[in-house]
C-alpha cells in the first residue's frame, strides 16, 4: 500500500474492524507500521472515540441542557422537523436500525448519545445537531452499492464506480491513456488500444469485484508512470492494493529471438467459474512474438500454469466448445513461424509447453504444447497480393448455434482499410469446417485480381470447397487435413 490510508478505511479499522476482510486488516496494519503520518491519524481517531466512550455513563449537567435549548433556538434545529421530537426520537431511530441490521452503527450511536447528553462538550469536539442529522440521513438512506462495476481514467486519475454510477474510490494514473472499461482506452495521439487495460471482476469468489490494472503501456513514445511495465496490480473492492506481480521473461522466453522492446505487456484477461473463479492472462513481448497464456492465482498473483506461443493473440475467450459442461480457452491470431492464421483450443487444466512452430521459431528445451485442437487457416490470393504483414490472422470467434462457431480470419491485418478483407469459417464442435463465406471487400479485391490476371480460379463452389479443405489440424507431431485432436492432449487425458 504505497498511498496513505483513507479516512473511511481508518474509521472502519478503529470502530468496525469486523467489516473489513482479514487481508485488508493485515494490509492496513502493515502500512501503519511503516507510515508515521497514518499512525498519528490513527491515534487521533482512537482518542476521539475513547473520549466519547468515557463520557456516556453520567447524567447531563444543567449547563448542557441550557446549551441544547439555546442551539435549538438559534437555528441549529432547522434541519430537524421538531427539535424536541428529534432529541427524543434519536433512540427509537437507532433502535429501528439495530433491529433491521442486527447491530448498532458504532459511529452514529456514540456520537448521538454524546451529543444528546453533553451538547457543551460536543461543541468542543466539533459535534452538532446539524452534523448529527447529516450522519443520520447517510445511515438511513438506501445503502450505496460498494461493489466496483466499471472504471474511467480522466486527467491522470483512475476512478472506480459502482453500477449506479456512484464514485467509490480513485487512484493516481500518471501517463495512463484516457477512456473507460465501457468504451475502451486511447493513447494521447487518439489511437484506440486493442487490449484490456483493466478488468473489473470477482476473481476470488467472495462476492466482491476486484480491479486489475495492467502496467504494460510504456514505449519510446508513451511512458506510463503510475503502473510499472510487466506488472499486474490487484486492488480490492475498497481500493486496497492486494498484490502487484511482475511477469518478466524466463528461460523459455530467452530462447526466442526478440529485440524490439524486450518488455512483457499484459493484454487480455479471462475469468472462468463463479464459485471458484480462475484467472487467465495473456501477455506478449515485441509485438507479437513471443506470447504466453498464464493462469494466475487470485490471492497473490503467482503463476500456476504457462502456455507459450510463437505469435500474437488477437483474442482470448472462454467457450464450452463441445457442450459437455467444461469451459475451454480459445485463442487466435497469427502464427509467425508458419505465416498463417491459427485457432487454438486449450484445456484450462492443462496449459503446457509451446504451440506448433517450425524449428527456427520454437524455443529450445520447451516441451510440446498440450492443445486440445490447433488449426491453421490458408492464405488466399488476396492476402498474398495485398497483405504487407506476411501472414493472415484470426480476429474473432463467435458462437453461432449450440454446435457451431464462426471464426473471422483477416487476410491483410496490417494493410490500409481499403485492402483489408475477411473470410468467415463456420466450425462444428469437433472443429470441422462446415462452410466458408467472405466479406464484400474480399469479393471486390479478388475480382480486381482476376481483372489484372493475378488470380486464375473463379469464385465458385469449387474455390470455396478447396479453401475449406485447406484448413490443417495439428495432431501433436504434424499437420493433417482431417479434424484431429492433439495426441499429447489425448494421451494426458486418457481419451479413446
N, C-alpha and C positions, 0 to 999 in steps of 0.2 A: 504494500500500500504506500505509494510514493506521495500522495496528497494527504492533507490534513483531514481528520475525521469530521464529517458534517455535524451540525448542531443536532439534527434529528437523530442520527445514529448514536451520538454521545448520550442524549437524553434517554433513548431506549436502553442503552447499556447500563445507565445508572438506575432508572426507575422500573423498566420492564425487561430485564435481561432474558426472561423466558420467551420473549417474542423473537429473539434472534437465534439463528441456527448456530450449532456448535462451532462450525468452521468460521462463521462470521465473528463470533466472540473471540476465537483464537486469533484471528487477524487483527482485531481491534487491540487485544492485549499485547500482541507482538509490536504493533505500531506504537502503543503508549510507552513501551519500554525504551523505544528509540527516539521518541519525539517529546522534547521538553514543553513545547507550545501546547500540545494536546493534553499532556499531563496536568498542566496548570489549568486548562479549561475544565478538565475532569474534576479537579479539586474544587473549583468554584461551583460547579453543578452539585457536587456532593454536599458542600457546605450549605447551599441554599435549601436543599431538600431536608437536610438534617435540622436546620434551623426551624423550618416549618413543622417538622415532626415533633420537635421538642416543645412546641407551644400549643399542642392540640388538646392538652388534658385539663386546663384550668378555665375558669369562667371569665368572660369578657368584663373589663372594667367599665365604670360609668363613662370614662373618657372615650373608650372605644365606641359605646353606644351613641354618645353625643356626636362623635365624628361621623358615624354612619348616617345619622339623621341629617347632618349638615351636608354630606356628599349628595344625598338624595335631593335635598332642597336646591343645591347648586347646579343640578343638571346631570350628574353622573348617572342618574336613574332614567335619563331619557331613552336609553336603549332597552329599558325594561318595560313591559306592559303595565306593571304595577310594582313599585319598589318593594312594598311590604310583602306582596304576594310572591315576588321573586325570591326574597330572602327566606320566606317560609317554604317555598316550593323547590328550592335547590335540592333539599334532601330527597324529596319524592322523585325528582327528575333523575337523580343519581341512582336511586333505588330501582327505578324502572330500567335504567341502563344496565344495572347489575343483573336484574332478572333476565334481561334479554341476552346479555353477552356472557354471563356466568362469572364475571369478575368486575371489579371496580376500576374505572380509569384512574390510575395512580396519580398522574399529574393534576387532573381536574379535581378529583375528590380532595386531595390535600390542599390545593390552592383555594377551593371553595370553603372548606372548613376553616382555614386560616383567615380568609377574607371576612367571613361572616362573624367570626369570634373576635378577631383583632384588626379592625379596619385601620387604626392608627399605626400599628406596627406594619401592616400590609403596605401602607403608603411608603414606608421607609425602604421596602424591598421591591417597590415598583408594581405591586398588585393593585387592581382597581376593579370596581363593578363593571366598567366598560370592558376591561380585559377579560373578566370572567364570562361576560355574555358572549364575547367573541369565541372564547375557548369552548363554551358550551355549544355554540352553534356549529363549531367544527366537529365536535364529538357526535352531536345528534343528527347531523345531516347524513345522507347516504355516503357510505364509505367509498373513498377513491380506490378504484381497482389498482393494486400495486404491481400488477404483472406487466412487464415490458411487452409491447406489441410491435413497434417499429422505431426506426432510428433516422434522424436527419443530421446532416453536417452542413452548417452555415457559418460563415465568418470564423472558421477555425475552431468551432465549438461543436462537439458531438452531443446531441440531445436525445434522450430516450423518452418515448411517450407510451402511455397505455392505449388500449383500444378505443377509448373515448377521446383521445387527443390531448389528454392532460399530461403536462410535463412531469416526469418522475425524477430524473437526475441528469447531470451534464458532466462532460469531461473535456479537457483541452484536446484539440485535434490539429496541432500546428502542421501545416503543409499537406493536410489531407484534402482530397477532392471534395467538392460540394455535391450534394444530392441526398437521396434517401433510399432506404431499403424498399420503398414502394416504387419509386420512379427510376432508380439507378443512379450512378455517380458519373461525374465528368471531370476530366483533367482541366487545368487552368486554360488550356487552349480550346476548350469546348469539346474535345474528343470524348466520346462515350466509352466508359470502361466496360469491357465484355467479361466481367468477372464479379464474384461475390466478395465485396469488401467485408461485409458484416452479416452475421447470422443471429437472428433472434429466435431461440428455440429452447425447449426444456430438454437439456442434454443428459440430465441425471435422474429423471423420473420423479422429482419431488413436487411437481405441480407448479413450479415457478420457472419462468423463462430466464435463461442466461443470455448474455450478449457477448458474442465472439467477434473480435476485431482483428483483422489480418494486417500486419505491418509489412507490406510487400511492394510498395509502390515506388521506392526511391530509384531514380535512374539518373543519367547525366543531366537531364533537363528538368527533373522534378524531384524534390527532396522532401520526403515525409519525416517529420522530426519527432512527433509525439509517440509514434509506434515504430519500433525497430524492424528492419528487414529480417526476413527468415523467422519471424516470431509471431505466434498466435496468442492473443490475450483473451482471457475468460473473466467476465465480470458477473457477479451475482445479480439477482433481480433488484437489489437495493443499491447497486453500483460499486460494491466492494470488489477489488481485484482478487480473484480466487487463485489464478495462476497465470504465468506467462512462460511459454515454452518455445525455444528456438529449434528449427529443424534444418540444420545445415547439411551439406553433403557428407557422406561417409565413404568407406572403401568401395562400395558398389558404384557410387556416382563418379568417383575419381577415374574409373575405367572408361567413362565416356569422354569423348573429345568435345569439351565445351570451353569457350574462352571469352564470350562476348561480355557478360556481366558477372558471372560467377556467383550469383546470389539466388537463393530459392525464393520463389514468390507463391504465396498461398492464393489459390484462385477460386475454389468452389468447395461447398460443404454438402453433405447428405447425412440426415439422421434417420436411422431405421429403428422402428419399435417405439412404443409409448411407455409401457410399464418399466421396461429395462432398455432405455434408448442406447443406441450405438452410434458413435460419431465417426464419419469418414471424411477425409480431407484430400483434396487434390493440390499438389504443388508442382511447379516446373522451374527449370533453370535454363537460361538462354533460349528465349522463345524459338522453337518449342521443343527443346531436346537437351537433356532427357526430362522425363516427368515421373511422378510417383503418386500412388494412392496409399494413404496411411489410415489405419484405424487408430484413433486417439482415445485414451482413457479420459472420460468426462471429469473425473475427480482431480486429476493432476496434469493432464496433457501429455503423459508419456505415450510413446509409440508402442502399440500392441502388435501390429502387422504392417508389412510393406509390400507393395507390388510395383515393379518398375516397368517403364515403357520407353521405347526409342521413338519418341514422337509426342506431340502435344495431345491434349484432351479438350475437345470443343465443348463437351457436355459430360456431366456425371450425374446420374439419376438412379432411382431405385424402382424396379418393377417386378411384379410376380409374373415371370415370363410364361411358365407352364401351368399356371392356375392351381398349383399344388400347395399353396399356403405360404411358402417361404419366399422372401424377397431376394432378388438378385441385384447386384450393382451393374449398371450398364454405362459404358463409356465409349466415346468415339472421337475421331479426329483424323489427322494424317499419320501414317507410319512412315517416318523419314527414311528408313532403310529400304523399303520397297517402293517408296514414292506413290503410295496408293491410300485411299480412304479405308479405315478399318472400323469394325464394331466388335467390342469385347464384352462378354457376359461373365461376371465373376461371382463366385460363391463368397458371401461375406465372411464365412467361417474359414476360408482357405485362400488368403491372399499370400502368394508365394512367388519368388523368383522374378523373371522378366518376360515380357511378351515377345512374340516372334520377331526376329530381325536377322538380316544377313551378318556374316562374320565381322565385318568392319564396324558394324553398329551394335554388336552385342557385347556387353561388359564381361571381362574375363572373370572366371570363378563364380559367376552368378548362376544358380540353378534355373532350369527351365520353368516357365510360368505354369500355373495350375488353373488357367482359364477354363470355364465350362464350355464356352464357344468363343471362337475368334474368326472373324470374317474379313476378307479383303475384297474391295469393290474395284472393278476395272475402270481405267481412264478411257474416256471417249475421244474421238477426233476433236471435239470442241475443247476439251481440256488440253490436249497436246498442241493445238494450234494457238489458242488464245490465253492459255494459262502461263503465268510468269513465276509460279512458285515451285514448279517441278513435281507437283502432286495434286490430287484432289483430296477432299476431306469430308467426313460425315459431320453434319452440322446439328441435327436434332433427331430425336426418336419420339414418336407419338403413338399411344395405344389407339388403334382404330376400332377394334371389337375386343371381345374377351380372348380371342385367339390369334389376333393379328396385330402387327406393329408397322408403322410407316417410318422408314429411315430416309432422311433427306441428305443426299450427297451433293455438295457444292463442287462443281467441276473446276472452277477457277477461283479459289478462295481469296487470293490476293490481287485479283485483277480489278480494274475500274468497274463500276456498276453496269455499264453497257456491255461488258464482256463476261458477266457472271451468268451462270446457268445451273439449274438444279435438276437432278434425276431423283425420282422417288421410287424406292424399293419397298414393296409390301412383303413382310416376313411372317411366317406362321410361328407357332410356339416352339417348333423344333429348328427354327432359324432357316427353314427352306424358303426360297423366293417364290412367292405366289404370283406376283405381277410386277411390271415396271412401267412407270409413266414419266412424263417430262414436263418441264415448265415451258411457257410460251417463249421465253428468252432462249432456251436451248433450241427450240424449233427454228427460231429466227437465225441464230448463229449457224446451225447445221445447214440450213438452206443456202446461207451465204457461202459456206464451204463447197457445197455442191455446184453452185454457180461459178465459183472460182476453180472448180475441178480439183479441190484439195480433199474431197471426200468422194468415194466411189459408190458406196452402198446407199440405196434409197431407204428412207424411213418407212419400213414396212414391218409386218408382223415378224418376218424373219430376223430383221435387225434387232428388235426388242427381245426376241427369243434367244438370240446369240448373246446379247448383253446379260440377260437373266442367267444363262449358263456359264457366264464368265466369272461369276462370284465364286470365290475359293474359301475353303474351310481348313483350319489348322487342326491336324489330328494328333499333335504332340511331337511329330517328327518332320512332317512335310505338309504342304498344302494340297488338298484334294478337291474334286469338283462336287462331291456329294455332301449334303448336310451331315456334319460329323462332330461329335464331342471330342475334346482333348483327351487322349488316352491316359495322360498323367492325372487328370482330374478324375476320370472314371476309376482308375486303379486306387486312388486315395479314398474314394467314396464307396469302393466295393460294389459298383453298379454292374448289372449284367451287360 
